[in-house]
């Protein structure tokens, strides 16, 4: 494969003259590409810019100047922000202890500042920053650590082991996050999310019936059908799925999908199940929750006629 030549930069005047010659018919695209060693894609890009008027020499020069001025302004703002952050970092580290300066580098260092740069700014050796005394952590017993974690939870109830580790670092305690996670797990100090309970049944005046299923696995198919409704998340909302499962084979014998959770959805799934299995009347137990879809008069009548 031939080596790639050096990158060439073409002036705006050259682009403008070449595109003018092509558009006026003085030279064809292939001849221009072969004569000047230009690719067809690059030539098409220039012609598109020429048709839009972007290759006008004065406008092109003005756009380039404006682009560079915008980049320079953005860089100046970034430099100013980093200068203020580093000045603040250096002021905080003045007359600070070694442990405090290590904590500043670890917790308050600007995102764009590396550890090497931060240590250089506050005159702290990198070996000092990475040094970890095992005596201090070993002297901190688990009981004392539990008390410290409890104090943090009193102030910040939702903190897990990661935030507890950072807070202990701010308070001058350098403890490994794995040890904190172990202690919190053993002492049951983790955050326990509350489960939201939503009742979706019994909120109707239709009759309900006793549970004949009792979670027993039947010996033969078509003895127990279990029905339920769930939802499926879509890009534009939700769709609801009603399914009926044979408790013996664990196979879905009928299902239906709808945008609405209503009795028609449950009836559609029941019709598919009856059509596919055709159970003997009076021999199949239909088990479901006590939702209004299954307790409705239309669904009860359908069960009397088919199952």
N, C-alpha and C positions, 0 to 999 in steps of 0.2 A: 504494500500500500504506500503510495507516495507521501512524503512528509508534507504537512500542512504549511503553507506559506505564512509569512508574517501578516499581522492584521493591518489593513489599509484603511485610512480615514479619508473620505471624500468630502470635498468642500461643497457648500450649498450652491455655489455658482456652477460647479460641474454637474450636480444633479439637475439643476434647473435647465441648463443648456441641453443635456442629454434627453430629458423628458420632452422638451420642446421639439427637438429634432424628431423624436419618435412620433409624437402626436401630429406633426406637420407632414410626416411621410418621408422625411429626408433619409431616414435609416430605419431598418426593421429591428424588431426585438432580438431576433437571433443574431443578426450582425452586430448589434450593440453589445450583446452578452459575450459574443466570441471576441470582439475587438478589444473590449476593456476588461475581459476576464471577470464578468459579473454573473452571479447565479440568477436563475429565472425568478426565484422567490424575492430576492432583494430588488430586482428590477421592477417587479410587480408592486412591491411596497412603495418604491419611489413614485411610480406612476399614480398610485392611489393618492399619495400625498400631493402630487402635482395637480390632480383633478380637483382636490379639495382646496387648493390654494395654499397648502402648508409649506410649499417650497419657495415661496416668495422670500427673497434674500433678506429684506429688512425685517419681515415678520419672523422669519426663522431666527435671525440674530436676536431680536427682542425676546422671543420665547426662551432661547437658550440663556440669555442674561437673567430673565425672570426666574427660570428654574434654578440656576446656580444661586441667585440671591435667596430664594426660599430655602435651599439646602443649607446655605451658610447661616441663615437666621435660626433654623432648627438646631443646627450644631451648636450655635452660640447659646441657645436656651438650655440645651442638654449639658454643655460645659458649665454654665452657671449653676444649674441644679446640682451637678456632681460636686462642684466647688463648695457650695453651701453645705452639702451633706458631709463632705470630708472635713470642712472647718468645724462643723458641729461635733463630729466624731473626735477630732483632735482636742477641742475644748473640754469635752467630757472626760478625756483620758488624762488631762493635765492634773498632776498631783494625786492621781488615783493609784490604788494598790495594784499589785500584780494580778490578783484574782479579779479585781474590778475591770482591769484592762482586758483580761481574757474574756470576761463576760461581755464586754462591749463588742469585741471582735466577733464573738459567737452569736450574739442576739441582736445587736444594733448596727451591724455592718450594712452599708448600702448594697442593694442587689447587684449592682455592676462592679462592686469592689471585691477583688479576690482576697483570700486570707493573706497571701504574700504581700499585697499592696497595703492591706489594713495594718499588718504588723509593722511594715515600714513607716506608715504614717504616724503611728503612736510610739515608735521606738521600742517595739517589743520583739524579742527574738522568737522565731517560729518554733524553736525547740521548747521555749517556755510556754508558748500557746498550746502545743500538743502534749505537754507533760501532764499526766494525771496521777495524783497522789492516791495510792490505794489505802493508805492509813486512814484518811478522813472518811472515805466511804465505808471502810470496814468498821470504823468506830461508831457509825450510825446504825443502830440496831433496827430490826424490823418493827419493834414496838414504837420506837421514836419516829420511824418513817411513817407508820400508820397515823400517829398524832399529827405529823406535818401534813399528810394528805387530807386528814380530817379538817385541819384549819383551812386548807385551800378549798375544800368542798363547801365549807361554811360560807366562804366568800364567793366562790364560783361553783354552784351546784352541778352544772352540766359538764364539768371538765372530765375528759378521759385521761388515759395514762400519758398520751403525747403532750397534752397541754399541762398536765401536772408536772411532767419532766421539765418543761420550759419554765414553769412558774417556780419550781424548786431551784432552777439555775439562776433565775432573777433574785431569789432570796439567799443565794450563796451556797447552795447545796448541789454538788455535782454527783448525781446518782444515775447509774445506767438505766435507760428506759426499759430494758428487759426485766430488771429487778423490780422496778415500779409496777410493771404490768403483772408480774408474778404475785407481788404482795397484794395488789388490788384484787386480783382474782381469788387468792386464798382467803382474804378477809372480807370478801363480798363488798368491795368498795366501788365497783363499776357502776356506770350509769344504767339504770333500768328504764327503758322506754315504756311509756304507758300504751297499752293496746286499746285502741278505740273500739268499743263494742257498739255495733249497730244492729238493732233488731229489725229484721225484715219480714217477720211472720206474725201471725195472730192479730195484725192490725186491721181486722175486718169483722163483720158480723155473721159470716157464713159458718156453717157447722164444721167442726173438726172431729176426727175419728181416732180411735185408739191405735197404738202401734202394734201391728200384727207381725212385723218382720223380726224384730229383736236381734238384728245383725247376725242371724244364722245363715250359713252358706247352704243353699238348697242342693239336693242331690241331682236334680234334673233341670234342664232348661225350661223356661216359660212357667216357672213356679213363683218367682219373685222378680218384679221389675222395679228398679230404683230410678226415680226421675228427679231432675234438678235443673236450675237455670243459672247460667253464668254470663259474664260479659267479655267481649273481645275488644281490645283497644285498637282503634284505627287512626289514621292520620287526621281524619275529619270528624272525630267523635268516637262513639261506641256502637257496637252491634251486640245483640243478645243471642245466646245459644241455649236452646232447650234440648236436653238429651235424655234418653231412657236407656239404662244399662240392664242387661240380664245378670242377676246376682250369681248365677251358677257359672256361666262362661266368661263373665266380665266383658262381654262384647256390647257395643252400642247397637241396639236394635232399631233405634229411631232417633232422628234429630231434626231440628229446624232452626233457621237463622232469621232474625228480623231486627229492624231498627227500633222496635217497640217491645217492651216487656209487658205482655198482656195475655189474656186467656187464649186468643187466637194462636199465639206462638206455641203455647203448651199443647193445644189441640192439634196443631200441625205435626209436632213430634209424635204425639200419640197415634195419629192416623198412619204415619210411616211405619211405626213399630207394629201396629196391628196388621197392616198390609204385608209386612215382611215375615212375620212369625205366625200370625193367625192362631192365638192361644185358645184353648177350650174355655168356654164361658164358665165362670165360677171357680176356676182352678188356679188362677194367677193372682198373686197379691201385688197390688200397686202401692209402692212406698214412696213418699215424697215429704217435703216439709209442709208446713201449714200456711204457705203463702196463698194470697187471694186468687192467684191463677189456678192453683190446683183445687182450692176449696170452692170455686165458683159453681153455680148450678149447671152451666153448660158443660163443664169438664166432668162433673159427677154423673150427668146424664150420659155422656159419651162412655164413661167407664161401665155404667150399668148395661149399656147396649153391646159392648165389645169384649170386655175382659171378665 
